[in-house]
Amino acid sequence: MAMDPKGSADASDDDMDVDALVEQGQELVDAIFRRRPLAEIKALIAAGAPVWYQDDEGTSPLHVAAYAEDQELVRFLIAEGALWNAVDNLHNTAGDIAVSLNNDECYQLIRDAGIRSEVLLRLLAKKAPEASSPLHLILKATDSTPAGSTDAFLNTTLEYTKDEHGQNVCLVRVNDKEKVGVMMGWERGIMQETVSRLCADHPNFEDGLKVLNVGFGLGIIDTLFQDMSTKPSLHVIIEPHPDVLNHMRERGWFEKEGVRILEGKWQDFTDSEDLLGVGGFDVIYTDTFSEDYAELHRFFGHLPDLLEGPDSRFSFFNGLGATNAMFYDVYRHVAGLHLADVGIDVEWSDVDVFEGDVDRWGKTREYFAMRTYRLPIGRMKLL
């Protein structure tokens, strides 16, 4: 450490190192922006230029490579450790930029890097639970508000009301000024299509399906199950929130024929006779609030024990990474791979959830910013 004549620190080595990295990172971004030869880019990185660098606008080397539509450079930067999910100040990833330029090759390189990263880090997390990926930190709320903590959510009062459009909503207050949607009326179209694809042509439909739903919310999907031309022979609902349970009591769900309500978190019941004693469900659906992908992945692992057989079907509310198109695409593939690991093939279909006025839901729609919902239907693989 350099010292001035009075013995005080002139500048720390750490500060100089940071300044040097910033200078090298900016030089790398500028070189890519100026379309310098790949050999020159490689030399800068070999000399220590950080591929993870982002300038004041949030622009990274990978962003600029995507703008340049340089497939070879994109591949090289990813191999050198460029952050596939870094977002600029406009909340765009390099993959979003590739999409905007209709460059499928660059987009797939970046998206596939994300898939590899998430799958690898999920495997590492099994051996070292503290391991987590950058995207996992986005999907997993790290705050202690009801939007990010299951315990906080279960101890926070919910509000069942109607919005200014007269549509039913369920809200939770996350701070003194803000409420977010636990379940919203706009999801009805998704739920209708989900029930149709889960049940309509099921070979056991006429005998009455055995249905398991995790998370009641507004009761949209459970009502749709009950409104089928042949009611379920058994309809099990797992719900932990006391306000939701009171809402269900007020509306007579505890007295409905064939309906069995398990009060608690799904983690409390997966190994219980309440579920295993059923002999397998024909249809399983899950839509929880304030749980991250790690918990959904954990739920996947229980499906072989809970589904009745190859005719059984599974779906979940696919809001994974749904504030960004590329994150949404990455986690669709990751979920498909993880379901394949437990013997379930997934078919995806599109549901248009754009209802004309994109601002009609305000902040309560922020958890799902996509125009198109990717609906998963899982079936057990035939052996």
C-alpha positions in Angstrom: 0.0 0.0 0.0 1.4 3.4 -0.9 1.7 5.9 1.9 2.0 9.7 1.9 4.7 11.5 4.0 2.3 11.7 7.0 1.7 7.9 7.0 -1.9 7.9 5.7 -3.0 5.6 2.9 -2.7 7.3 -0.5 -4.8 4.6 -2.4 -5.5 1.0 -1.6 -4.5 -1.8 -3.9 -8.1 -2.9 -4.0 -9.2 0.6 -5.2 -6.6 0.5 -7.9 -7.6 -3.0 -8.9 -11.2 -2.0 -9.2 -10.3 1.1 -11.3 -8.2 -1.1 -13.5 -11.0 -3.6 -14.0 -13.5 -0.9 -14.8 -11.1 0.5 -17.4 -10.4 -2.9 -18.9 -14.1 -3.7 -19.0 -15.0 -0.4 -20.7 -12.2 -1.0 -23.2 -13.7 -4.4 -24.0 -17.2 -3.0 -24.5 -15.8 -0.3 -26.7 -13.8 -2.7 -28.8 -16.8 -4.9 -29.4 -18.9 -1.8 -30.2 -16.3 -0.7 -32.8 -16.4 -4.2 -34.3 -12.7 -4.9 -33.6 -11.4 -8.3 -34.8 -12.1 -11.3 -32.6 -8.4 -11.8 -32.1 -8.2 -8.4 -30.5 -11.2 -9.1 -28.3 -9.6 -12.4 -27.2 -6.4 -10.6 -26.4 -8.2 -8.1 -24.1 -9.9 -10.8 -22.2 -6.7 -12.8 -21.9 -5.1 -9.6 -20.4 -7.8 -9.5 -17.8 -10.7 -7.6 -19.2 -13.8 -8.8 -17.2 -16.5 -10.3 -19.4 -19.0 -9.6 -16.6 -18.5 -5.9 -16.8 -21.5 -3.5 -17.3 -21.2 0.2 -18.0 -23.4 3.0 -16.5 -26.2 2.0 -18.9 -26.0 -1.6 -17.8 -24.5 -2.7 -21.1 -22.2 -5.7 -21.0 -19.9 -7.2 -23.6 -22.6 -9.8 -24.4 -25.2 -7.1 -24.9 -23.0 -5.4 -27.5 -22.2 -8.7 -29.2 -25.9 -9.4 -29.5 -26.4 -5.9 -31.0 -23.6 -6.7 -33.4 -25.4 -10.0 -34.3 -21.9 -11.7 -34.0 -22.7 -15.3 -33.4 -19.1 -16.4 -33.1 -18.4 -13.6 -30.5 -21.5 -14.5 -28.5 -20.4 -18.1 -28.3 -16.9 -17.1 -27.3 -18.1 -14.6 -24.6 -20.4 -17.3 -23.1 -17.5 -19.8 -23.0 -15.5 -17.2 -21.2 -18.1 -16.8 -18.5 -20.2 -13.8 -19.7 -23.4 -13.4 -17.7 -26.3 -14.7 -19.8 -28.9 -13.1 -17.6 -27.4 -9.6 -17.0 -30.0 -6.9 -17.6 -29.3 -3.4 -18.7 -31.0 -0.3 -17.4 -33.9 -1.0 -19.7 -34.3 -4.4 -18.1 -33.2 -6.1 -21.4 -30.9 -9.1 -21.5 -28.6 -9.9 -24.4 -31.1 -12.5 -25.4 -33.9 -9.9 -25.5 -31.8 -7.8 -27.8 -31.2 -10.9 -30.1 -35.0 -11.5 -30.2 -35.6 -7.8 -31.1 -33.3 -8.3 -34.0 -34.9 -11.6 -35.1 -31.6 -13.3 -34.6 -32.6 -16.8 -33.6 -29.0 -18.1 -33.6 -27.7 -15.6 -31.1 -30.8 -15.9 -29.0 -30.5 -19.7 -28.8 -26.9 -19.5 -27.8 -27.7 -17.2 -24.9 -30.8 -19.1 -23.9 -29.1 -22.4 -24.0 -26.3 -21.0 -21.8 -29.0 -20.1 -19.3 -30.5 -23.6 -19.4 -27.1 -25.3 -18.9 -26.3 -22.9 -16.0 -29.6 -23.4 -14.2 -29.5 -27.2 -14.6 -25.9 -27.4 -13.4 -26.4 -25.1 -10.4 -29.5 -27.1 -9.4 -27.4 -30.3 -9.4 -24.7 -28.5 -7.4 -27.3 -27.2 -4.9 -28.2 -30.8 -4.1 -24.6 -31.4 -2.8 -24.0 -27.8 -1.6 -27.4 -26.2 -0.6 -25.8 -22.8 -0.4 -25.1 -22.8 -4.2 -27.5 -20.6 -6.1 -27.6 -19.2 -9.6 -28.1 -15.5 -10.5 -31.5 -16.3 -12.0 -32.5 -18.3 -8.9 -31.9 -15.1 -7.0 -34.3 -13.3 -9.3 -37.0 -16.0 -9.0 -36.5 -16.5 -5.3 -37.5 -13.5 -3.4 -34.8 -12.7 -0.9 -36.8 -10.2 1.1 -38.8 -11.0 4.2 -42.1 -9.5 2.9 -45.1 -11.7 2.2 -44.2 -11.7 -1.5 -40.9 -13.4 -0.7 -41.3 -15.4 2.5 -43.8 -18.2 2.9 -43.8 -17.7 6.7 -44.5 -14.0 6.3 -47.2 -14.6 3.8 -49.0 -17.1 6.0 -49.0 -14.6 8.8 -50.3 -11.6 6.8 -53.9 -10.8 6.3 -55.3 -11.3 2.8 -57.8 -9.0 1.1 -60.6 -10.5 -1.0 -62.2 -7.7 -3.0 -63.2 -6.5 -6.5 -61.1 -4.1 -8.5 -62.4 -1.0 -10.4 -63.4 -3.3 -13.3 -65.6 -5.4 -10.9 -63.4 -8.4 -11.1 -62.5 -10.6 -8.1 -59.0 -10.2 -6.8 -57.0 -11.6 -3.8 -54.4 -9.2 -2.6 -51.6 -9.2 0.1 -50.0 -6.1 1.4 -46.2 -6.3 1.1 -45.4 -2.9 2.7 -47.2 0.3 3.9 -47.9 1.5 0.3 -48.1 -1.6 -1.9 -50.3 -4.5 -2.4 -49.6 -7.4 -4.8 -51.9 -10.0 -6.3 -52.0 -13.4 -4.8 -54.5 -14.5 -7.5 -56.3 -12.3 -10.0 -59.4 -12.6 -12.2 -57.3 -12.4 -15.4 -56.0 -15.9 -14.7 -59.5 -17.4 -15.4 -58.7 -18.0 -19.1 -55.5 -19.9 -18.2 -57.4 -22.0 -15.7 -60.2 -22.8 -18.1 -57.7 -24.0 -20.7 -55.8 -25.9 -18.0 -58.8 -27.8 -16.8 -59.8 -28.6 -20.4 -56.4 -30.1 -21.2 -56.1 -31.9 -18.0 -59.6 -33.5 -17.9 -61.7 -33.2 -21.1 -60.4 -36.4 -22.9 -59.1 -38.2 -19.8 -60.0 -41.9 -20.0 -61.3 -41.9 -16.4 -63.4 -38.8 -16.8 -66.8 -40.5 -16.9 -66.0 -42.4 -13.7 -65.1 -39.2 -11.9 -61.5 -38.1 -11.7 -59.4 -38.1 -8.5 -58.1 -34.5 -8.4 -55.4 -32.9 -6.2 -55.0 -29.1 -6.2 -52.3 -27.4 -4.2 -53.3 -23.7 -3.4 -56.9 -22.5 -3.5 -56.4 -18.7 -4.1 -59.7 -17.4 -5.5 -60.9 -20.9 -6.1 -61.0 -20.4 -9.9 -59.6 -23.8 -10.9 -61.3 -25.7 -8.1 -64.7 -24.2 -9.2 -63.9 -25.2 -12.7 -63.2 -28.8 -11.6 -66.5 -28.9 -9.7 -68.4 -27.5 -12.7 -67.3 -30.3 -15.0 -70.2 -32.4 -16.5 -68.9 -35.3 -14.3 -67.7 -34.1 -10.9 -64.5 -35.5 -9.5 -65.0 -38.6 -7.4 -62.5 -37.1 -5.1 -61.3 -33.6 -5.0 -58.4 -32.9 -2.5 -57.3 -29.3 -1.9 -54.2 -28.4 0.1 -54.3 -24.8 1.5 -52.2 -23.3 4.3 -53.4 -19.7 4.6 -55.9 -19.1 7.4 -57.7 -16.3 5.5 -58.1 -18.5 2.5 -59.4 -21.3 4.6 -61.9 -18.9 6.2 -62.9 -17.8 2.7 -63.5 -21.4 1.7 -65.6 -22.0 4.8 -67.7 -19.0 4.1 -68.4 -20.4 0.6 -69.3 -23.9 1.7 -66.2 -25.7 0.4 -65.8 -27.8 3.5 -69.3 -29.2 3.0 -69.1 -30.0 -0.7 -69.5 -33.7 -1.6 -66.3 -35.4 -2.6 -64.2 -32.5 -1.5 -61.4 -33.0 1.1 -59.5 -30.0 2.4 -56.1 -30.5 4.0 -55.2 -27.5 6.1 -51.4 -26.9 5.9 -48.5 -26.7 3.5 -48.1 -29.3 0.8 -44.8 -30.3 2.4 -46.8 -31.5 5.4 -48.7 -34.0 3.4 -46.6 -35.5 0.6 -45.6 -38.6 2.7 -49.0 -38.8 4.6 -51.8 -41.3 4.3 -54.0 -38.4 3.3 -52.4 -38.4 -0.1 -50.6 -41.8 -0.5 -53.7 -43.6 0.7 -55.7 -42.4 -2.3 -54.0 -44.9 -4.5 -52.9 -42.2 -7.0 -54.5 -39.1 -8.5 -55.7 -38.8 -12.1 -55.0 -35.0 -12.1 -52.7 -32.9 -10.1 -52.3 -29.1 -10.3 -50.2 -26.8 -8.1 -50.2 -23.0 -7.8 -48.6 -21.7 -4.7 -47.6 -18.2 -3.6 -44.3 -16.9 -2.3 -42.5 -20.2 -3.0 -39.5 -20.3 -5.3 -38.5 -22.7 -8.1 -36.6 -24.8 -5.6 -39.8 -25.8 -3.9 -41.6 -26.5 -7.2 -38.7 -28.7 -8.2 -39.0 -30.5 -4.9 -42.7 -31.0 -5.6 -41.8 -32.6 -9.0 -39.9 -35.3 -7.1 -43.1 -36.4 -5.3 -45.2 -36.8 -8.5 -44.3 -40.4 -9.3 -45.8 -41.4 -5.9 -48.8 -39.2 -6.2 -49.9 -39.9 -9.8 -52.1 -42.9 -10.5 -50.4 -44.1 -13.7 -49.6 -43.3 -17.4 -53.1 -41.8 -17.9 -52.6 -39.3 -15.1 -51.8 -35.7 -15.8 -50.0 -32.8 -14.1 -49.8 -29.1 -14.5 -48.7 -26.1 -12.6 -49.1 -22.3 -12.8 -46.2 -21.4 -15.1 -45.2 -18.0 -13.8 -41.5 -18.9 -13.7 -39.4 -15.8 -14.6 -42.5 -14.3 -16.2 -41.3 -10.7 -15.9 -38.8 -11.3 -18.8 -39.3 -13.2 -22.0 -35.9 -14.9 -22.0 -36.1 -15.9 -18.3 -39.6 -17.3 -19.0 -38.2 -19.4 -21.9 -35.2 -20.6 -19.9 -37.3 -21.8 -17.0 -39.8 -23.5 -19.3 -37.0 -25.7 -20.6 -35.4 -26.2 -17.1 -38.8 -27.3 -15.7 -39.3 -29.6 -18.7 -35.9 -31.2 -18.1 -36.5 -31.7 -14.4 -39.9 -33.2 -15.0 -38.3 -35.6 -17.5 -35.9 -36.6 -14.7 -38.9 -37.9 -12.7 -40.4 -39.7 -15.7 -42.9 -37.1 -16.9 -43.1 -35.7 -20.5 -44.4 -32.2 -20.9 -46.4 -30.7 -23.8 -46.6 -26.9 -23.9 -49.4 -24.9 -25.5 -49.9 -21.2 -25.8 -52.7 -19.2 -24.1 -53.2 -15.6 -25.1 -53.6 -13.6 -21.9 -53.6 -10.2 -23.5 -57.0 -8.7 -22.8 -57.0 -5.5 -24.8 -56.0 -3.1 -22.0 -52.6 -4.1 -20.8 -52.7 -1.6 -18.0 -56.0 -2.8 -16.5 -54.4 -4.7 -13.7 -51.7 -2.2 -12.8 -49.1 -3.5 -10.3 -51.1 -6.6 -9.5 -50.1 -7.9 -13.0 -46.4 -7.3 -12.6 -45.7 -10.9 -11.6 -46.7 -12.0 -15.1 -45.7 -9.5 -17.8 -45.9 -11.9 -20.8 -48.6 -11.6 -23.4 -48.6 -15.4 -23.9 -48.8 -18.0 -21.2 -47.0 -21.3 -21.8 -49.3 -24.0 -20.4 -47.6 -27.2 -19.3 -49.4 -30.6 -19.4 -47.3 -33.4 -18.0 -47.9 -37.1 -18.5 -46.0 -40.1 -17.1 -43.7 -41.7 -19.6 -44.7 -45.2 -20.8 -42.1 -47.7 -19.7 
